[in-house]
Amino acid sequence: MQTQSSVFDDLARLMTGAMGMAQGMNEEAKGFMRAQADRFVAEMDLVGRDEFEAVKQLAADARAEADDLKARVAALEALLKDRA
């Protein structure tokens, strides 16, 4: 009976070791994929969030200025039309 228990103990240790190794390989694969993704993003030369927000603000300011200029041109055109 002792040999049968020993076999089960050995099998349990083997399975525990295999699960530990599988978890280790999982963590290593995740680390590798994360490193590859970081390298890929770094090579793409993407803009940062702060740069994006600054350009977005510049575009909004330019749009507001363009709308103001359109209104001024329309007012000047109306003034010229009234004089003619």
Contacts in CASP RR format, 6 or more apart in sequence:
PFRMAT RR
TARGET T0000
AUTHOR 0000-0000-0000
METHOD contacts of the structure
MODEL  1
MQTQSSVFDDLARLMTGAMGMAQGMNEEAKGFMRAQADRFVAEMDLVGRD
EFEAVKQLAADARAEADDLKARVAALEALLKDRA
47 55 0 8 1.000
END
